[in-house]
Amino acid sequence: MSRPLTATVDLEAILSNYRYAKQLHPTCNAFAVVKSNAYGHGAVRVAQHLEGDVDAFAVATIEEALELREADIESPIMLLEGIFEPQEWALCVEHGLWSALENRMQLDSLLAQEGFIEKVFLKLDSGMHRLGVTKEQAPEYVKALRESGKVGEVILMTHFACADDLADLTTMKQLGYFEQTRQLIGEIGSSVANSAAIMKWSVPEGGWIRPGIMLYGISPFAQLSGAELGLKPAMQLTSKVISVRQVEAGDHVGYGYTYTAPEAHTLATIAVGYGDGYPRAAESGTPMLINGRPAELAGRVSMDMITAKLSHSDAAIALGDEVVLWGEGVPVERVATWSDTIGYELVTRMTARPHLVYRDAD
Ligand SMILES: Cc1ncc(COP(=O)(O)O)c(C=O)c1O
């Protein structure tokens, strides 16, 4: 292995976070949300490790579902946005996929096709105004699906817009709208909770929860880290120091000279850049560990390299010193705030360039 940038994924941590989500809602079934390449952790490897322990997987596209089926994943898989083209129903039938359903095209094409779909999650727009039918439309959709003979079970589903903000009562309003719709329909199963709702909001018991980001040990809340929520971080992004130099007070560093050394100090160059998914927007000061010591970004992120200094000392830094960019001791959520984004984005947009290594119990 040449360039030392490595993302080490702890598959047991992901399984343990899934079990934690289930423990919080023992009466619920739980999807493991593995869309977008399992939030950058590698969908096939993650699904292979969770297979046998999870109730079902959830993905965003049929391509993501078929990738799992090709890797011999046999658990149910749900398409969170439903189909995009009518022909996809045939693939859903062939591969035993479950699907969300949120618009007339999806309904009409499902009713027109010949096969059988075991579970359809009718998506209700309870306020986010992104996907879903209204409270008034929902009973008619449920009736049409139930009477078609082409669906085993219809479950009412919705998604929260602000569940990551514990002071915002939008989630309660959305839940109220959801319950009113359920009353109009009568007896029907439910699926409402993403990670934030699973951990901090009161959600209907007995339905299907949909944990995503929490599986990867990352907090959906700005004010709480994954560790504070009892989650185990699943990804450790590490690299090494590839060059070391002394800079004097007033020396400028990197593209655009955005960093000026306030005093003489050692400067380390590290093998990671925006070509790997490390955010170019990260500001000087973004935390990391060099050889176990707190360190921080000093200068603009390049495509393949960053520059950094120790935060509280000018101890020696040596070529080959280990750098933790995020993971144990450096929560990805905290790194994300330094580039004005969220942990979700950092792990999901990692490119294929870092070596992906798996730590598991097998
Ligand atoms: C419909 C739906 N359910 C569940 C999730 C998982 O959300 P989270 O990663 O916040 O747990 C997502 C993610 O975007 C989603 O779109």
The ligand as an SDF file (V2000), in Angstrom:
LIG
                    3D

 16 16  0  0  0  0  0  0  0  0999 V2000
  -36.9740    8.5200    4.0210 C   0  0  0  0  0  0  0  0  0  0  0  0
  -35.7580    8.4100    4.8700 C   0  0  0  0  0  0  0  0  0  0  0  0
  -35.8060    7.6500    5.9710 N   0  0  0  0  0  0  0  0  0  0  0  0
  -34.7370    7.5190    6.7830 C   0  0  0  0  0  0  0  0  0  0  0  0
  -33.5560    8.1680    6.5100 C   0  0  0  0  0  0  0  0  0  0  0  0
  -32.4020    8.0300    7.4580 C   0  0  0  0  0  0  0  0  0  0  0  0
  -32.1700    9.2600    8.0700 O   0  0  0  0  0  0  0  0  0  0  0  0
  -30.9750    9.4530    9.1260 P   0  0  0  0  0  0  0  0  0  0  0  0
  -29.7270    9.1920    8.3790 O   0  0  0  0  0  0  0  0  0  0  0  0
  -31.1010   10.8640    9.5690 O   0  0  0  0  0  0  0  0  0  0  0  0
  -31.2360    8.4430   10.1860 O   0  0  0  0  0  0  0  0  0  0  0  0
  -33.4660    8.9760    5.3780 C   0  0  0  0  0  0  0  0  0  0  0  0
  -32.2360    9.7040    5.0970 C   0  0  0  0  0  0  0  0  0  0  0  0
  -32.1580   10.7090    4.4460 O   0  0  0  0  0  0  0  0  0  0  0  0
  -34.5950    9.0990    4.5300 C   0  0  0  0  0  0  0  0  0  0  0  0
  -34.5630    9.8620    3.4260 O   0  0  0  0  0  0  0  0  0  0  0  0
  1  2  1  0
  2  3  1  0
  2 15  2  0
  3  4  2  0
  4  5  1  0
  5  6  1  0
  5 12  2  0
  6  7  1  0
  7  8  1  0
  8  9  2  0
  8 10  1  0
  8 11  1  0
 12 13  1  0
 12 15  1  0
 13 14  2  0
 15 16  1  0
M  END
$$$$
